[in-house]
């Protein structure tokens, strides 16, 4: 049987991944107690997060379990070497890949040479290279690394070699970062899932029957596995926030053009109606804030004129005595699952109980969503201005099958069609008017930030993530948002509401998807949202909310 072109390209990509994994021990000789290549349990448990402790040497395990800010302090004070840290994380990534399929390529040579340089530099100069000195950072495969293959979740063009580093790669490296793995993403970069014909399906480490979210799927999964502490994701409809909450992590989707996305591979160059953001995904809020501050303080707009030249605001809450926090538990279209509704209630109750943090009163305000169905109609019409012709054409060229969620997003979406110039203008005008109307609606509530779901559930079963309303809404109006973990599914508490009557077909699909046992122990998180360009405010407010709800 003659092999199709897409199969040849997929095999080449998987061989590259597997060969790069085999090189890890050549550059980072394993510690005596490391078992990262030992046979795994057969069958694998649904929850594989405990396997790192079993398969890593205790010294490596201590490293990857250390808070990233504390680890950076240890590196800066030379209590641990960059080489030790890189070795621990890349071995942890081997275990993550073998269990949940989250890596597209290991970078042992790059990580080794970088760690060697960093250790020599600090020994000679007595100071770290920068704020990220020696910290291994994982990165989504669509971002360019010079001399490495780059892809967009499709086999077409997956053998291309990046000629230059992406701008954000250069900035992070200049500040001491060490890139060690590249991570998975879905077909066409537009699924809340980690499924592609290049690398297969990425699974959720807390429950492998559930999705890792997407499109920054591998980033979310490797963070959840604790084989990374900080990574780079992108977001055009929820692609940072979904995989972050699916694994109980922090994900920051900045206002577009605050952080540099240049050097990332994507589709439909020149289609600018709905731009993407690039941002951090992290195990701690502090790591996500450090990432954002360091990148903005590098003044990336001097190299990329598309970026906003807004300096980092070091004190966005200066002079405030009150922070007014909106609370929204339901967008009125698709009702969230019981554990998500519980998470909103618990967070609101804890904030109310705390009352104030650092002398700032925390006031809660009920927030009503503004026309979410219109928002989805506009944004989903503008995602594919050509009706999906380009992306579907790339699949057709190699014979690559159209994935189920690609069909859902393009073929089954009544809003997707090839637009005439006149239709595009009208949609852009509708978008502009919606943004004006939305900010009036927001201001009518007199709130500073808003707490709301990231989706109508936590991580969904594979190929069932079909409602983007809670995330794409904020992409349309371009409001920054940060996710935070709250709880996990408890099948004894989060029972099905048998009396509930769904409002519509989307709501019915989501309601029938929920069975508590299916989602047992799955992480549940929420997001905090602020007005456009109030990035520092939403991050600083998140610190206050964190202190209130963790008290």
N, C-alpha and C positions, 0 to 999 in steps of 0.2 A: 504494500500500500504506500503510495507516494505521500510524503509528509508535507503538510501545508507550511507556507512561509512563517505564519505566526508560531507554529510549533517549534520550528528551528530556532527562531529568535528567543522564544521562551526557554528552551533547553539551554541556549547559550547564556542567558541571564542567570539561570539557576546553577549552571556549572561555575560561573564567575563567583556567585555567592558561596557555593560549597568549597571551591578551591581556596577562596580567601579565608574561610573558616579554618581550613587545614593548615594554613600558614601561621595561625596565631601562636602556637606553641614554639615555633621556630624563633619568633621575636620575643615572646614572653614565656620563658621556661616556667612550667607550672610549679607551684609550691608542692611540698611533699604530700599534703593532705587534700589536694584538689582532685575532684572526681568528675570534672566537667565533661569528659568524654566517656564516662562509664555508662553501661546500659541503664536506661530509664525504666521506671515501673511499667509493667505491662499487665493490664491497661493503665494508661495515665489517669490520675484522678482528675475530676472536673476542675478543681481548684489546685493550681500548680504553684501558687505563690510560696508555699513552704519548701519547695525543692532547692532553692538557693542555699538554705542553711544545711541541707543534707549533702549537697554536691560541691560546695565551695570549701576551700580550706578556711578554718576559723578566722585567720588573719584577713583573708580576702572578704569574708562575710562581714567582719567588723567595719571594713572600709566602705563597702557599698551601703551599709546600714547607717553610716554616719550622716548627720544632717549636712547638706551641701555647703552651707555657710560656715559651719564648724570645720568641715573638711578643708575649705579654702584657707581658713585661719591656720590650721595645722600645716598646710603646704607652705604658707607664707612664713611661718616660724620654723620651717625645716624640721618639723617633727615627723614628717613622712615625705617620701620622695614622689615626684611626678611619675616615675617609672613604676613604683609599687601601686599607685592609684590606677594608672592606665591598665596594668596587668590584671588587677582585681575586676575592673569594670568590663574589660573585653572578655575575660573568662565567664563572668556573669552573663554577658550577652550571648555567649555560646549556649549556655543552658536555656536562656530565653528563646533563642531561635529553635532549639531542638524541641521545645515544648509548645510554643505558641506561634512560631513562624512570623517573626516581626522584623527581620533584618534582610535587606537586599544585598548588602556587601559589608564585609569586615575590612577594616583599614589598619592592619597590624603594622605594616611598614611605616605608614604616616604617623601612627600613634607612637611607635617606638622612637623614631627620629625626633619627633616633637618633644617627647618626654625627656630624651637624652639632652636635647638643647636646653630645655627648661631647668633641668637639674644642674647643668653646667653653668647656666647663667646666674642662678641664685647663689651657687657656690662662689662664683667669681665676684659678683656685685653685692651680695649680701641683701638683696631685695628681690621681690617677685617681679616678673615681667609686667604684670597688670592684675586687675581685680579677679580675673579668672585663671590665674596661674596654676596650671597643672590639672584643672578640672576637665574630665572627659565630657564632651558634649555630643549627643546624638543628633542626627539631622535627617530630615525628610528627603527622600531620593530625588525629588524634583529640583532641589537646590544644587547649583553647580559647584563641583570641586574640580579644580584644574587637573586634567589628565585622566579623569574618571568618567565612566559612562553615566548618562543622565536619562531619565525617562519620565513619562507622564501617566504611568499606569496602563499604557497600551504597548503592545509589542512593536508597533510601527515606530521606527526611529530609536528603539531601545539600545541600539549598538552605537549611538552617537557618543562622541567624547567631548567633554566640556573643555573649551579652550582657556577659560579664565575662571577664577573663583567668583562666586556670588559676593556682592558687596558685604553682606552680613557675615559671611564666612571670614572675609579679610578683617572685619572689625573685631569679631570675637577672637580670632587668632592673634591679632595685634595686642589684645588684652589678656593673653595667656592661655586661651582655651586649647584643648586637645581633642580633635575629631577622631573618633574611633569606630563608629558604625554609621551606616545609612539605613533608613527604615522604610517600611512598606507603605503603599498607598493603593487605592482602588482603581479600577478601570475608569479612564477619563477624569480622574481626580474629583469626581462629583457623586460619591456615595457616602452615606453615613455608615461605612462598612470598610473592611480591609480586604476586599476580594479583587484579584486580578488574574489574568491568564499568564502573567509574567511570573509571579511569585506565589500564586495560590491564595488561600484564605488565612488572614491573621485572626487569631482567637483571643478571647478575653482571659487573662490569667486567673481571674477570680471564678470564672465559670466558662469553660471552653465551648459550651453550647451557645454562648452569647457572642455578639459582635464586640469588637474592640472600639467601635465607632470609626469615624472617618471624616475627612479623608486623611488626616494625619494619624492613620491607624497604628502604624508601627511605633510611632512616638508614644501614643497613649499606652500601648501594650508593654513596651519595654520599660516605661516609667512605673507602671503598675507592678511589674515583676521586680522592681528595684535593681534592674540592670542598667539604668540610667538615672541621673538625678536632675538633669536639665537638658532640654532638647529644643529644636527649632521646628515649628509647625506653620501652616498657612491656613487662612480661613476666608471663604467666600460665601458660606451659608451655614457655618457651624463647625468647620473642619478642624479647629483647635478645641472648641468648647465641648463638642460631643465626645471625642476620644479622651479628653481630660476627665470629664465626670464619669465616663463608663468605667474608668479604673481608679476613681477616687483621687484625682490629681487636680492641680491648679493649672488653668490655661487662660492666657490673656490675649484677647483679640483687640488690638489697638485700633484707634481711628485710622482709616486708610492714609497712607503717606506720612505717618509719623515715623515708622521704622522701614528700612530699605528692603524692598522685595526684589530689586533688580538682580538679574542673574539666575532667576528661577525659570524653569521650563514650564510652558503652559500651552493652551490652545488659543485660537482666534485672536492672534495679535492684532491690536487696533480696535478691538471691541471693548470699549471702556465704560459702558453703562453701569456695570456692577464690578468694581475693582475688588481685588483680594487684599487682605492684610497678612502680614507676617508677624509672628510673635512667639513668646516663650511658652513652653509647657514644662512644668516643674513639680517636684515633690513637695516644695514649700512655697508659700507666698513670697517670702523674703528673697528666694532665688529668682522668682519671676520678676520681682521689682528690680533687683540688681541687674538682671539682663536688660531690662527696658532702659534703666537709667544710664548704664554704660554705653549702650548703643546710641542713645540720643545725645549724650554728652560728647560723643565722637564727632558730632556735627556732620552727619551723613549727607545733608542737603548741599554741602559744598561740592560733592561729587555728583549727586543726582538732583537735577533741578525740579524733578517732579515732587520732591519731598517738601513737607511743611518745615520751614525754618524756625520752628518753635523750640526754644531752649527748654531744658528740663526744669520744671517747677518744683523746687525743693520743699515748699511748704504750702500745698494747696488748701489746707484747712486753717491757715493763719487768720486769727481774729474771729473765727467762728465759735459761737457758743452753743449752736444747735445744728444737728445733722438730721434732716427730714428724709426718712426712708420709706419709699413706696413699697407696698406688698401686693403682689399679684400671684395668685395660685392657679388661675385657669384663664385661658385666652378666649373662652366662649365658643371655640370651634371644636377642639379635641380636649376632652377632660383628662388630666394626668392620672396615672395609676395611683393606687392608695399610698405606696411608700413615698411618692413625690409630694402628694398633698400633705402627708404627715411631716415630711421634711420642712415644708413651708411653715406649717403650724409650729413646729418645734423651734425653728429659728426665730419666728416672730415672738413666741413666748419668752425665749431666752433674752432677746433684745429688750423686751418690755420689762423683764425682771431686772436686767442690768441697769436700765434707766439712763446711765451716762458712763462714758469712758474718757479718761484723761480730761475731765472737766467739760466735755462736750456732751450735751443732752442728746439722746437718741429718741426721736419722735417717729412713730409709725403712722403711715397714711394708706388707706385702702386705695388701690390704683385700678382703674378700669382700662382694659386694652383698647387701642384705637384701630378699628377696622382691620383686623388681622387677615381676613380673606382677601381684601383689596391689596394688601401688602404682598401676599403670596402671588396673586394674579400678576402684579406688576413685575416683581423680581423674577419669577419663573418664566415670564415672557422675554425678559432681557438677558437671561443666562445664555440663551442660544439664539442670537439675533438672526442667524442663517437657518434656523429650524433644525439645527444639529447636523447640517450637511457636512461640515468639515470633520467633526469627530467621527461620525458614522462612516465617512469616506475613508478615513485612516484605518478603521477596522476592516472595511471591505477590501482595501488594498492588500492586506496580509491574510485575509480570510479568517480573521479573529472573530469568534462568536460575540454577539452582543449580550452582555451580562444582564441578568434579570433586573437589577436596579437601574441600569442604563436604559433598558426598555421602559421601565416605569417613569423615569425622569423625562425622557424625550418622546417616545412613541405614545405612551398612555397619558401624557400631560396635555390637556386641551389648550393650554396657554402657549405651547411651543409651536411655532410656525415660522417659515421664512418671511421676514418682514420687508416691506417696501421701505424706501427712504421716508416716505410720508408717515407710515405706521411707526417707524422707529422714532421720528421726531415727536409724534403724539404720545408715545409711551414715555419718552424722556421727559416730556412736559408733565405727564401724569405723575411721574416719579418726583419731579421737583415740587409739584403742588402737594403731593402726599407728605413730603418732608416738612413743608411749611405748616400744613395742617397738624402734623404730628407734634411738632415742637410747641404749638399753641395748646394742644391737648395736654402734653407733658406739663407745661408751665401752669396750666389751670389747676393742677394738683399741688403746686408749690412744693415739689420734692427736689432733693439733690441727687439721689440715687434710687435705684429700684431693685428689689429682690424678686426674682421670678424663676420658674423652671427653665432648664436647658432643653427639655423635651417632654413629651407626654409619658415618659417612663425612663428607666435607667437604660442600660445596654439591652438591645432587643435580640431575639433569636436571629440567626444569620438570614439575610435577605428580607428582613421585615421592617427595616427603618424607613418608613415612608411618610413621616410628617416632620417638616422642617420649620414649622411656623414659629416655634419659640426661639429659634436662633436666626433664621434668614431675615426675619422681621427687623432685627437690629443691624444686619448688613445693609438693608435697603436704606435706612435712615442714617447709617454710619455712626452708630453710637458705640463707644468702647465698652467692653464687658469682660469680667473676670469670673471664672468658675471657682467653686470651692466645695470640698467634700462635706457632707453632713451626717449621713447614716448609711445603713445597708438594709436590704430587704429582709424582713422578719416574717416568715410565712404564718406565724401564729398571731401576729398583730395586723399585718397588711393583707387582710382578707378581701375577697371580691365583694363588691357591693351588688348583691343579687337584685336589688330593687331598681338599679339604675337603668334608665331607658336612653340609649344613644341618640344624639341630636341629628346625626347625619352618617353617611357611609364611612367617612374617615374616622369619625368617633367610634362607630361600630367596630371597625377593623382593630382599632387600638384597644377598645374595651375587651374584645374577645381574645386578644393576644395575651392578656394577663392571667396567669395562673401562678399563685404565690410560690409553689414548689419549684416551678421552672426557673424562677429568678432568685431563689434562696441565696443570701449572702452577697448579691450583686450590689456594688457601691451605688449610692444615690447622692447627687450633688445639685447645687443651684448655681445661679449666676447673679452677679451684681452689675448693674448697668448705669451709665451716666451719659449726659449729653455729649454730642460730638466735640472732640478736641479736649474734653475734660479727662484725659487719660490718667494724669497724676492724681486727680481727685478720686477717681473710682478705685485706684490702688490704695490710696491712703485711707479712704472710707472702708475698704475691705479689711484693713488692719484693725480698725475700730470694731467692725462687725465680728471679726474673728475673736477678738478679746472678749466681746460680749457673749458670744455663743459657746466659747470654750471655758468660760469661768466656772 
